[in-house]
């Protein structure tokens, strides 16, 4: 499933075409994806101008000029591509070429904008993605977005905030970081990478990096800095380029080659001076990669 950096890469790839464009027609080729399309979505979107493209956690947000927002989630295999005449571009990082089979084209935004006439096509072979629509003023009450924690790239995420959330928690660090109520948008890959950078063992209790008075330890401060850095590095690289994820120009991503611990089981730890070997354990049904020597 695409993680936050991949969705941000998709947002940046779509923005030049979609922002400022008018939706001449929204074409839905089926009644549902993972969930049914909202009733009347085609009529509500057709004729509207796209004010901005945003992102919340792993959700793409399409803001319209009537104050409504279309929420889109890519699911397991969802992707957007841009068509203008005979040329197609894929915004985002995709390791394997995305589906071109039109039978998997489920939603088409027919646009007219500063760059002329274009089509932004949502393709999803597995149909695990979905779309919803909500008034912008009520977006935080939407069932998909309600209760999400702060963005890992925003100012609200701090060592003091996370210390308050982790105080007294016996929950493993990795599980606590994957809890979207604590931090929005963090996924398995980048949690593993951040914990490695912070030299923290994924299975240790979350409360162990908080003082008895609820203050952040130096380990907590390093963890928050590591989270920010790994997400920033991944966004700069264009995403992890795992599984189904290709850039707009068709080139492959490269952040996967920079993984320090994820998917590197039995390989040497990349921490300078560390003699450890990367190990894999399973936590809550997900693979966790870490160094037993330098992650304490």
VENRATA-V97518 format. One record per residue. N is the residue number from 1. PHI is phi in degrees with one decimal (* if undefined). PSI is psi in radians with two decimals (* if undefined). Layout:
# VENRATA-V97518
((N & PHI & PSI) (N & PHI & PSI))
This chain:
# VENRATA-V97518
((1 & * & 2.32) (2 & -56.6 & 2.43) (3 & -101.0 & 3.13) (4 & -50.3 & -0.86) (5 & -60.7 & -0.60) (6 & -67.2 & -0.75) (7 & -66.3 & -0.68) (8 & -64.6 & -0.65) (9 & -64.5 & -0.72) (10 & -62.2 & -0.79) (11 & -56.5 & -0.82) (12 & -66.7 & -0.56) (13 & -72.2 & -0.58) (14 & -84.5 & -0.50) (15 & -53.1 & -0.82) (16 & -59.5 & -0.54) (17 & -86.3 & -0.67) (18 & -90.7 & -0.68) (19 & -66.3 & 2.23) (20 & 86.4 & -0.06) (21 & -89.6 & 2.74) (22 & -101.7 & 2.37) (23 & -81.3 & 1.74) (24 & -64.1 & -0.68) (25 & -161.5 & 2.39) (26 & -102.2 & 2.09) (27 & -108.1 & 2.04) (28 & -106.4 & 2.12) (29 & -94.2 & 0.01) (30 & -152.0 & 2.99) (31 & -85.7 & -0.34) (32 & -152.7 & 2.88) (33 & -119.9 & -2.06) (34 & -66.1 & -0.66) (35 & -125.5 & 2.83) (36 & -61.3 & 2.54) (37 & -63.2 & 2.53) (38 & -56.8 & 2.46) (39 & -61.0 & 2.28) (40 & 76.8 & 0.24) (41 & -61.3 & -0.72) (42 & -58.5 & -0.83) (43 & -68.1 & -0.64) (44 & -68.6 & -0.58) (45 & -88.0 & -0.58) (46 & -62.4 & 2.26) (47 & 90.0 & -0.14) (48 & -86.8 & 2.67) (49 & -94.7 & 2.48) (50 & -88.4 & 2.00) (51 & -79.0 & -0.78) (52 & -161.4 & 2.76) (53 & -111.3 & 2.21) (54 & -126.0 & -3.07) (55 & -148.4 & 2.43) (56 & -131.5 & 2.03) (57 & 55.7 & -2.12) (58 & -102.1 & 0.33) (59 & -106.7 & 2.36) (60 & -88.9 & 2.35) (61 & -117.3 & 2.15) (62 & -109.8 & 1.81) (63 & -85.8 & 2.23) (64 & -105.2 & 2.86) (65 & -75.2 & -0.09) (66 & -98.2 & 0.18) (67 & 89.7 & 0.05) (68 & -97.9 & 2.78) (69 & -131.5 & 2.25) (70 & -89.0 & 2.18) (71 & -100.0 & 2.24) (72 & -128.2 & 2.34) (73 & -121.5 & 2.36) (74 & -79.6 & -0.24) (75 & 61.1 & -2.49) (76 & -87.4 & -0.63) (77 & -131.7 & 0.21) (78 & -73.3 & 2.58) (79 & -154.5 & 2.72) (80 & -110.6 & 2.52) (81 & -133.2 & 2.67) (82 & -109.5 & 2.25) (83 & -121.7 & 2.27) (84 & -136.5 & 1.82) (85 & 69.2 & -2.37) (86 & -85.1 & -0.05) (87 & -97.1 & 2.41) (88 & -122.2 & 2.42) (89 & -127.3 & 2.51) (90 & -109.5 & 1.95) (91 & -82.1 & 2.15) (92 & 126.9 & 3.08) (93 & -102.8 & 2.10) (94 & -136.0 & 2.11) (95 & -71.2 & -0.64) (96 & -115.2 & 2.57) (97 & -58.4 & 2.32) (98 & -70.8 & 2.85) (99 & -64.7 & 2.33) (100 & -106.1 & 0.00) (101 & -69.1 & 2.04) (102 & -63.9 & -0.33) (103 & -67.7 & -0.26) (104 & -101.4 & 0.11) (105 & -82.6 & 1.84) (106 & -103.3 & -0.42) (107 & -142.4 & 2.28) (108 & -127.6 & 2.10) (109 & -92.1 & 1.89) (110 & -86.2 & 2.02) (111 & -118.2 & 2.65) (112 & -133.2 & 2.04) (113 & -147.8 & -2.88) (114 & -56.6 & -0.48) (115 & -101.2 & 0.25) (116 & 98.7 & -2.75) (117 & -89.5 & 2.35) (118 & -151.7 & 2.97) (119 & -132.4 & 2.27) (120 & -108.0 & 2.05) (121 & -113.4 & 2.23) (122 & -95.2 & 2.09) (123 & -116.8 & 2.34) (124 & -153.7 & 1.60) (125 & -59.3 & -0.70) (126 & -86.0 & -0.30) (127 & 59.6 & 0.68) (128 & -92.7 & -0.16) (129 & -78.8 & 3.08) (130 & -162.7 & 2.89) (131 & -131.7 & 2.57) (132 & -140.2 & 2.92) (133 & -137.7 & 2.46) (134 & -151.3 & 2.71) (135 & -72.7 & 2.39) (136 & -54.7 & -0.64) (137 & -67.4 & -0.29) (138 & -114.5 & 0.29) (139 & -64.1 & -0.60) (140 & -70.7 & -0.22) (141 & -94.6 & -0.11) (142 & -61.5 & 2.40) (143 & -55.5 & -0.53) (144 & -78.6 & -0.45) (145 & -109.7 & -0.21) (146 & -63.3 & 2.31) (147 & 80.4 & 0.09) (148 & -67.2 & 2.52) (149 & -76.4 & -3.06) (150 & -68.5 & 2.75) (151 & -69.2 & 2.50) (152 & -68.4 & -0.21) (153 & -103.7 & -0.04) (154 & -94.0 & 2.93) (155 & -71.9 & -0.33) (156 & -69.9 & -0.44) (157 & -79.7 & 2.06) (158 & -144.3 & 2.89) (159 & -63.7 & -0.66) (160 & -64.8 & -0.74) (161 & -62.0 & -0.83) (162 & -69.1 & -0.57) (163 & -62.2 & -0.70) (164 & -64.0 & -0.68) (165 & -72.0 & -0.57) (166 & -93.7 & -0.19) (167 & -58.3 & 2.20) (168 & 77.7 & 0.04) (169 & -85.0 & 2.14) (170 & -88.2 & -0.06) (171 & -59.1 & 2.42) (172 & -56.4 & 2.56) (173 & -54.1 & -0.79) (174 & -62.3 & -0.76) (175 & -63.4 & -0.69) (176 & -65.4 & -0.64) (177 & -74.1 & -0.50) (178 & -79.6 & -0.25) (179 & -67.8 & 1.97) (180 & -65.8 & -0.27) (181 & -76.5 & -0.36) (182 & -86.7 & -0.88) (183 & -140.7 & 2.28) (184 & -85.7 & 2.28) (185 & 95.8 & -0.15) (186 & -74.2 & 2.35) (187 & -121.9 & -3.11) (188 & -57.1 & -0.78) (189 & -60.9 & -0.93) (190 & -78.4 & -0.39) (191 & -66.9 & -0.78) (192 & -58.7 & -0.78) (193 & -66.5 & -0.71) (194 & -67.3 & -0.71) (195 & -65.3 & -0.62) (196 & -65.4 & -0.78) (197 & -62.5 & -0.59) (198 & -87.3 & -0.04) (199 & 59.3 & 0.71) (200 & -116.0 & 2.34) (201 & -73.6 & 2.29) (202 & -59.8 & -0.51) (203 & -89.3 & -0.11) (204 & -71.3 & 2.67) (205 & -66.5 & 2.46) (206 & -59.6 & -0.61) (207 & -68.4 & -0.26) (208 & -73.9 & -0.14) (209 & -110.6 & 0.42) (210 & -125.8 & 2.43) (211 & -72.1 & 2.91) (212 & -62.8 & -0.40) (213 & -94.3 & 0.12) (214 & 85.4 & 0.29) (215 & -95.2 & 2.66) (216 & -73.0 & 2.44) (217 & -84.6 & 3.03) (218 & -62.9 & -0.54) (219 & -64.3 & -0.70) (220 & -64.4 & -0.76) (221 & -62.0 & -0.69) (222 & -67.4 & -0.66) (223 & -62.4 & -0.82) (224 & -61.8 & -0.74) (225 & -62.9 & -0.67) (226 & -67.4 & -0.67) (227 & -61.8 & -0.84) (228 & -60.0 & -0.78) (229 & -66.6 & -0.76) (230 & -68.8 & -0.63) (231 & -68.0 & -0.75) (232 & -62.2 & -0.74) (233 & -64.0 & -0.71) (234 & -68.3 & -0.71) (235 & -64.3 & -0.74) (236 & -60.7 & -0.66) (237 & -78.6 & -0.25) (238 & 94.6 & 0.35) (239 & 102.7 & 3.07) (240 & -81.0 & -0.30) (241 & 58.1 & 0.61) (242 & -89.7 & 2.69) (243 & 49.7 & -1.94) (244 & -86.8 & -0.09) (245 & -82.2 & *) (246 & * & 2.37) (247 & -68.1 & 2.91) (248 & -55.4 & -0.66) (249 & -86.4 & 0.09) (250 & 88.6 & -0.11) (251 & -77.3 & 2.66) (252 & -78.5 & 2.65) (253 & -74.6 & 3.04) (254 & -137.6 & -0.02) (255 & -65.6 & -0.44) (256 & -61.5 & -0.47) (257 & -77.1 & -0.20) (258 & -100.4 & 0.04) (259 & -59.1 & 2.31) (260 & -93.1 & -0.48) (261 & -139.1 & -0.61) (262 & -62.0 & 2.28) (263 & 61.1 & 0.50) (264 & -118.3 & 0.58) (265 & -54.0 & 2.34) (266 & 75.5 & 0.06) (267 & -96.8 & 2.76) (268 & -63.5 & 2.47) (269 & -64.1 & 2.49) (270 & -93.0 & 0.07) (271 & -68.8 & 2.19) (272 & -54.6 & 2.24) (273 & 83.3 & -0.07) (274 & -87.0 & 2.38) (275 & -99.7 & 0.14) (276 & -76.4 & 2.92) (277 & -121.4 & 2.38) (278 & -64.3 & 2.30) (279 & -114.5 & 2.83) (280 & -125.9 & 2.31) (281 & -127.8 & 2.93) (282 & -112.2 & 2.18) (283 & -125.2 & 2.14) (284 & 51.5 & 0.69) (285 & 80.8 & 0.08) (286 & -119.2 & 2.54) (287 & -71.9 & 2.33) (288 & -119.2 & 2.27) (289 & -113.3 & 2.33) (290 & -160.7 & 2.94) (291 & -103.7 & 2.03) (292 & -66.9 & -0.28) (293 & -87.5 & -0.92) (294 & -97.9 & -0.14) (295 & -99.7 & 1.99) (296 & -107.4 & *))
